[in-house]
Amino acid sequence: MWLVLGFITALLLGVLIYLARLDGRFSVKRSLEITAPRESVFATIVDLKTWPAWSPWLLHEPDTVIIYSENYQAEGGSYSWDGKVVGAGKLTHLKINGPNSIRQQIEFLRPFKSVNQVDWEFESRENSTVVSWTMSGCMPFLFRFMAKKMEPMIGRDYELGLALLNGYMNASTAHLQVEFNGSEDLQDFSYWAIPCNGNLRQLEASRRTGIEALQTAAGGGIGLALTLYHNFDPVGSQYQAEIAIPISEQTPASNYRRREFKGGRYFKMTLCGHTGVLPLGWHALTSHCRLHKLKLDKARPALEIYHDDMTQSVDGNQITIALYIPVK
């Protein structure tokens, strides 16, 4: 008995010593050039009532309860949020130096307690503004081991937020839009495919030529082109994918081997924008599933289904893509 207690005590002491030696500080910074005057971008950030329109977190729970202070556009002004999915907390303006910078304090109350600093910087570039968004702080003692993971864990959230902010500032131009559609049962179908294994840049380069080759071989009369991701890892840099088109019994024979997709339950999100924002779209979808406690089925492929002619579209066009992620 005493040996067991001694072992547990030594183990706990070792963990505490390990945590005490760790540096719990972290900093996450992302920047984006937005086509808008510095004064306009600055005013949008100061106006806390605009945040629900472009926040990368509130989009996952639109009915989050939000309360604004009376002076929400001034130093000391704040808004608080309380949701079942996104937790609870408060964001406060500490120092406003218009139109150059803003310093804020963000206080998380749920699911864990933490207080961090948020900084915004605005730099004019002819007809645009370089916006830099930084959060820095120190992890609670028992969570210090997560400090080095904070940058890769939430950095993509800040990229998503800046992309949504860009769309909010430039609603008349092509910009990122996401809509969570919910669960859907996909049916079995047959398809032809061209394998494309590598990074996102290689996939982007192969998509148009691959779809064009498949469509030419099929001779028309087919459904929407798509990409299937096998061993899907949204935060990874390498992918095992297939660029594909669905086929029917009437599709003429070709050198492409007939493959079979086995349907099942998927969670769907509709993305509008250009193909360059696809990584952010996948991040938004996987984050939504995680926050809503949906379990992913990694044994089945994730899908992108293109509602536009991908052989003609170029970056900058506003195209519509349905993202499907397999869930249990």
Secondary structure, DSSP 8 states (H G I E B T S, - for coil): -HHHHHHHHHHHHHHHHHHHHS--EEEEEEEEEESS-HHHHHHHHH-GGGHHHH-TTGGG-TT-EEEE-TTTTSTT-EEEEEETTTEEEEEEEEEEETTTEEEEEEEEEESS-EEEEEEEEEEEETTEEEEEEEEEEE--GGGGGGGGGHHHHHHHHHHHHHHHHHHHHTTTS---EEEEEEEEEE--EEEEEEEEEE-HHHHHHHHHHHHHHHHHHHTS-----EEEEES--TT-S-EEEEEEEEE-TTS---SS--EEE--EEEEEEEEEE-GGGHHHHHHHHHHHHHHTT--B-TTS-EEEEESS-TTT--TTS-EEEEEEEEB-
